[in-house]
Amino acid sequence: MRLMGFAGKLGVSFLVMCLTVAVAYGEEQEKAKAPTPRQETIDVEKGGVLVQKRKLIVEPGVQYSHTSRARLAINGFTILQAIVLGKIVSEDVKKDVIMPFINLRYGITDNLQFEMKVPYLFRRDREAYESNSETHEYTVRDNDIGDIEAGLYYHLVQERENVPDVVINLKGKSRTGKDPYDLETEYVGTADGGEKLKELPTGSGHYGVSVGVTVAKTSDPAVLFGTLAYYYNFERNPGHGYGDVKPGDSIEIGLGMAYALNEKLSTSLSYQQRYYFKTEQNGKELADTDFNVASVNFGVNHAITERVSVSVSVGVGLTNDAADTTVEIRLPIRF
């Protein structure tokens, strides 16, 4: 499935993300000059109500994800679906990623916000192969900076009566991380043989842009929200015989609810799904390069002080392409 082209895609797409949501806090006497609890309920990182003019939020955090896959590869053929002629190889693949990051958000005006995310990745990939009654294991670890992202969020429509809050965004992604091309390899003399990676990528190797929209509506004491986003990846020739490579674009949708338990504590529940189109190499689509990543996310936010809060979220993968488990801890600090 292909869409029109870059200009058309940007024009047709509404987009954005809103995975975790949180509730705010504030003293009763400060309500006139501070955001209301309802306004703070939508997490600004995900496209909700924005930071006030000339206010800064510094948000350190860390995310951990784990993926485990078991595969059975048969090099041969079967007779009557019972007798196997050939070699059976069992593969167990486990991937762990720890990503510390820092988010910076600054209110340019009351309706316009700039934000930047700087991630750093620690990766570990382990492959275990069982062949001819022997188990072989290969593990590789690597770490490096990830792809830095930056964007603008604009509060297009203010909520009133039956009209929801509407926030649109435009974001760009760099390729500061280690890209997947020309990684160092080594020969491993196991039963399966072949070359194995000695280092791992921490970025996509391609610049990208996205546009998005978040719609949020208060239904006290909860806030309901929905998001839609489109991500476009630029084509690049990385050399080394790869030719022109264009990673597949993707579309993301999200639905969720944030519920305020009191002035300091809130919970959230959201569903997120992202579909990746096929990657193209020299103008031709590559087989088995489209992915469907869906997850459900549970979150809790607690206001420690008037300026500092802590947010914890847990995501559970619903499709084979999604990480099995994702845990994220963030510490927004307001200045």
C-alpha positions as CSV (number, residue, x, y, z in Angstrom):
1,M,0.0,0.0,0.0
2,R,1.5,3.3,-1.0
3,L,0.2,6.8,-0.5
4,M,0.6,9.8,-2.8
5,G,3.9,11.5,-2.1
6,F,5.5,13.6,0.5
7,A,3.5,16.8,0.0
8,G,0.2,14.8,-0.4
9,K,0.9,12.7,2.7
10,L,1.6,15.8,4.9
11,G,-1.5,17.5,3.6
12,V,-3.8,14.4,4.2
13,S,-2.5,13.4,7.5
14,F,-3.6,14.4,11.0
15,L,-1.3,13.1,13.5
16,V,0.3,12.8,16.9
17,M,0.9,10.8,19.9
18,C,-0.6,10.7,23.3
19,L,0.4,7.5,25.2
20,T,0.6,8.5,28.8
21,V,-1.4,11.1,30.5
22,A,-1.1,12.8,33.9
23,V,-2.9,15.0,36.3
24,A,-1.9,18.2,37.8
25,Y,-1.6,19.9,41.0
26,G,-1.7,23.5,42.3
27,E,-2.8,25.5,45.3
28,E,-6.2,27.0,45.3
29,Q,-4.9,30.5,45.5
30,E,-2.7,30.0,42.4
31,K,-5.5,28.9,40.1
32,A,-5.9,32.3,38.6
33,K,-2.4,32.4,37.3
34,A,-1.6,28.7,36.9
35,P,-3.0,26.1,34.5
36,T,-6.2,24.4,35.8
37,P,-6.0,20.8,37.0
38,R,-8.0,19.8,33.8
39,Q,-5.4,21.5,31.6
40,E,-2.5,19.7,33.3
41,T,-4.2,16.3,32.9
42,I,-3.1,15.8,29.3
43,D,0.6,15.1,29.1
44,V,2.3,17.9,27.2
45,E,4.9,15.5,25.7
46,K,2.1,13.7,23.9
47,G,0.5,16.7,22.4
48,G,-1.9,17.9,25.1
49,V,-2.4,21.3,26.6
50,L,0.9,23.2,26.3
51,V,3.4,24.8,28.6
52,Q,2.6,28.4,29.6
53,K,4.4,31.3,27.9
54,R,8.1,31.6,29.0
55,K,7.8,28.5,31.2
56,L,10.3,25.6,30.9
57,I,9.8,21.9,31.8
58,V,13.0,19.7,32.1
59,E,12.0,16.1,32.1
60,P,14.7,13.4,32.7
61,G,13.5,9.8,32.3
62,V,14.4,6.3,31.4
63,Q,12.6,3.6,29.4
64,Y,13.2,-0.1,29.4
65,S,11.8,-2.5,26.8
66,H,12.1,-6.3,26.4
67,T,11.3,-8.4,23.3
68,S,11.4,-12.2,23.2
69,R,10.7,-14.3,20.1
70,A,10.9,-18.1,19.5
71,R,11.1,-19.4,16.0
72,L,11.3,-22.9,14.5
73,A,13.1,-22.9,11.1
74,I,12.9,-26.0,8.9
75,N,15.4,-26.3,6.1
76,G,13.7,-29.1,4.1
77,F,10.2,-30.4,3.4
78,T,7.5,-32.5,5.1
79,I,5.6,-35.6,4.0
80,L,2.0,-36.0,5.1
81,Q,2.5,-33.1,7.5
82,A,4.2,-35.5,9.9
83,I,7.6,-36.6,8.6
84,V,10.2,-33.9,8.2
85,L,13.1,-34.3,5.8
86,G,15.8,-31.8,6.4
87,K,17.3,-29.9,9.3
88,I,15.2,-28.3,12.1
89,V,16.8,-25.3,13.8
90,S,15.2,-23.8,16.9
91,E,15.9,-20.1,17.5
92,D,15.3,-18.0,20.6
93,V,15.9,-14.2,20.2
94,K,15.8,-11.8,23.1
95,K,16.3,-8.0,22.9
96,D,16.7,-5.6,25.8
97,V,16.9,-1.8,25.4
98,I,17.5,0.7,28.2
99,M,17.0,4.3,27.0
100,P,17.8,7.2,29.3
101,F,16.5,10.5,27.9
102,I,15.8,14.1,28.6
103,N,12.9,16.1,27.3
104,L,13.0,19.9,27.1
105,R,9.7,21.9,26.7
106,Y,9.5,25.7,26.4
107,G,6.4,27.8,26.0
108,I,7.1,30.3,23.2
109,T,3.5,31.7,23.6
110,D,0.5,30.4,25.5
111,N,-0.5,28.5,22.4
112,L,2.9,27.6,20.9
113,Q,5.4,25.2,22.4
114,F,8.9,24.0,21.4
115,E,10.2,20.7,22.6
116,M,13.3,18.5,22.1
117,K,14.1,15.0,23.1
118,V,17.7,13.6,23.4
119,P,17.9,9.8,24.0
120,Y,20.8,7.5,24.7
121,L,20.5,3.8,24.1
122,F,22.0,0.7,25.8
123,R,21.2,-2.4,23.8
124,R,21.7,-6.1,24.3
125,D,20.7,-8.7,21.7
126,R,20.9,-12.4,22.4
127,E,20.4,-15.2,19.9
128,A,20.2,-18.9,21.0
129,Y,20.3,-21.6,18.4
130,E,19.6,-25.3,18.9
131,S,20.8,-27.6,16.1
132,N,21.9,-31.2,16.1
133,S,21.2,-31.5,19.8
134,E,23.5,-28.6,20.6
135,T,22.7,-25.1,21.8
136,H,24.7,-22.2,20.5
137,E,24.4,-18.7,21.9
138,Y,25.6,-15.3,20.6
139,T,25.2,-12.1,22.5
140,V,26.1,-8.5,21.4
141,R,26.0,-5.3,23.5
142,D,26.3,-1.7,22.3
143,N,25.4,1.8,23.4
144,D,25.4,5.2,21.7
145,I,23.3,8.4,21.4
146,G,19.9,7.9,19.7
147,D,18.2,10.0,17.1
148,I,17.4,13.5,18.5
149,E,13.9,14.8,17.9
150,A,12.5,18.3,18.0
151,G,9.1,19.9,17.2
152,L,6.5,22.6,17.6
153,Y,3.1,22.1,19.2
154,Y,0.2,24.6,18.5
155,H,-3.0,24.7,20.6
156,L,-5.4,25.3,17.7
157,V,-8.8,25.1,19.5
158,Q,-9.6,25.8,23.1
159,E,-12.2,23.5,24.8
160,R,-15.6,25.0,25.4
161,E,-19.0,23.3,25.8
162,N,-19.2,20.5,23.2
163,V,-15.9,21.6,21.5
164,P,-12.8,19.7,22.5
165,D,-9.2,20.9,22.8
166,V,-7.3,20.4,19.5
167,V,-3.5,20.5,19.4
168,I,-1.5,20.0,16.2
169,N,2.2,19.4,15.9
170,L,5.1,19.2,13.4
171,K,8.2,17.3,14.4
172,G,11.5,16.4,12.8
173,K,13.9,13.5,13.6
174,S,17.7,13.6,13.0
175,R,20.0,10.7,12.4
176,T,22.4,11.3,15.2
177,G,22.2,7.7,16.3
178,K,24.4,4.9,14.9
179,D,22.6,3.8,11.7
180,P,22.1,0.2,10.6
181,Y,24.4,0.4,7.6
182,D,28.0,-0.8,7.5
183,L,28.0,-2.2,11.0
184,E,31.0,-4.3,12.1
185,T,30.5,-8.1,11.8
186,E,32.4,-11.2,12.8
187,Y,32.3,-14.9,11.7
188,V,30.9,-17.2,14.3
189,G,31.7,-20.9,13.9
190,T,28.5,-22.4,15.3
191,A,26.4,-25.0,13.7
192,D,24.4,-22.4,11.8
193,G,27.6,-20.6,10.8
194,G,27.6,-17.2,9.1
195,E,28.3,-13.6,10.0
196,K,27.0,-12.0,13.2
197,L,26.9,-8.3,14.1
198,K,29.5,-7.0,16.6
199,E,27.7,-3.7,17.1
200,L,24.0,-2.6,17.1
201,P,22.2,0.4,15.6
202,T,20.8,3.1,17.9
203,G,19.1,5.1,15.1
204,S,17.2,4.6,11.9
205,G,19.9,6.1,9.6
206,H,17.3,8.4,8.0
207,Y,15.9,11.9,8.6
208,G,12.1,12.0,9.2
209,V,9.2,14.3,9.8
210,S,5.8,13.8,11.3
211,V,2.6,15.8,11.6
212,G,-0.1,15.1,14.1
213,V,-3.3,16.1,16.0
214,T,-4.6,15.4,19.5
215,V,-8.2,15.9,20.5
216,A,-9.1,16.0,24.2
217,K,-12.4,16.4,26.0
218,T,-13.1,16.8,29.7
219,S,-15.7,14.6,31.3
220,D,-15.0,15.4,35.0
221,P,-13.1,13.8,36.7
222,A,-11.7,12.2,33.5
223,V,-10.2,13.5,30.3
224,L,-10.8,11.5,27.1
225,F,-8.4,11.8,24.2
226,G,-7.7,10.6,20.7
227,T,-4.6,11.0,18.5
228,L,-3.7,10.5,14.8
229,A,-0.2,10.8,13.3
230,Y,1.7,10.3,10.1
231,Y,5.5,9.8,9.9
232,Y,7.5,10.2,6.7
233,N,11.1,8.9,6.3
234,F,13.4,10.4,3.7
235,E,15.2,8.3,1.1
236,R,19.0,8.0,1.4
237,N,21.8,6.2,-0.4
238,P,24.1,5.0,2.5
239,G,26.7,3.6,0.1
240,H,28.3,0.2,0.5
241,G,26.2,-1.2,-2.3
242,Y,22.8,-0.7,-0.6
243,G,21.6,1.7,-3.3
244,D,18.7,4.1,-2.5
245,V,16.9,3.0,0.6
246,K,13.6,4.5,1.9
247,P,12.2,3.1,5.2
248,G,8.4,2.6,5.2
249,D,6.3,5.5,6.4
250,S,3.9,4.8,9.3
251,I,0.5,5.8,10.6
252,E,-0.3,5.9,14.3
253,I,-3.6,6.1,16.2
254,G,-4.2,6.3,19.9
255,L,-7.2,6.4,22.2
256,G,-7.3,6.8,25.9
257,M,-8.6,8.2,29.2
258,A,-6.9,9.9,32.1
259,Y,-8.7,9.8,35.5
260,A,-8.0,12.2,38.4
261,L,-8.2,10.4,41.7
262,N,-7.4,13.6,43.6
263,E,-5.4,16.8,43.2
264,K,-2.0,15.0,43.3
265,L,-2.7,11.5,41.9
266,S,-4.1,10.4,38.5
267,T,-4.2,7.2,36.5
268,S,-4.4,6.6,32.7
269,L,-5.3,3.9,30.3
270,S,-4.5,4.1,26.6
271,Y,-4.3,2.1,23.4
272,Q,-1.8,2.8,20.7
273,Q,-1.3,1.2,17.2
274,R,1.3,2.0,14.6
275,Y,1.4,0.5,11.1
276,Y,4.7,0.6,9.1
277,F,4.6,0.4,5.3
278,K,7.1,-1.6,3.4
279,T,10.7,-0.4,3.0
280,E,11.8,0.4,-0.6
281,Q,15.3,-0.3,-2.0
282,N,16.0,1.2,-5.4
283,G,12.3,1.8,-5.9
284,K,11.2,-1.8,-5.1
285,E,9.4,-2.9,-2.0
286,L,11.2,-5.4,0.1
287,A,9.2,-8.4,1.3
288,D,8.3,-8.8,5.0
289,T,9.3,-5.2,5.9
290,D,5.8,-4.0,6.9
291,F,5.0,-4.1,10.6
292,N,1.9,-3.7,12.9
293,V,2.8,-2.6,16.4
294,A,0.0,-2.3,18.9
295,S,0.1,-2.0,22.7
296,V,-2.0,-1.1,25.7
297,N,-0.5,1.3,28.3
298,F,-1.2,1.8,32.0
299,G,0.1,4.9,33.8
300,V,0.2,6.6,37.2
301,N,1.2,10.2,37.9
302,H,1.9,11.7,41.4
303,A,2.7,15.3,42.2
304,I,5.6,15.4,44.6
305,T,5.7,19.2,45.0
306,E,4.1,22.1,43.1
307,R,7.0,21.9,40.6
308,V,8.0,18.3,40.5
309,S,6.0,15.2,39.7
310,V,6.8,11.6,38.9
311,S,5.1,9.5,36.2
312,V,5.3,5.7,35.7
313,S,3.8,3.8,32.8
314,V,3.8,0.2,31.7
315,G,3.0,-1.0,28.2
316,V,2.1,-4.5,27.1
317,G,2.5,-5.6,23.5
318,L,-0.6,-6.9,21.7
319,T,1.0,-8.0,18.3
320,N,4.0,-10.0,17.4
321,D,5.8,-6.9,16.1
322,A,5.5,-5.0,19.4
323,A,7.8,-5.2,22.4
324,D,6.6,-7.7,25.0
325,T,6.9,-5.2,27.9
326,T,7.8,-1.5,28.1
327,V,8.4,0.4,31.4
328,E,8.9,4.2,31.5
329,I,9.7,6.5,34.4
330,R,9.7,10.3,34.0
331,L,10.3,13.2,36.4
332,P,8.9,16.5,35.0
333,I,10.5,19.5,36.7
334,R,8.8,22.9,36.1
335,F,10.7,26.2,36.0
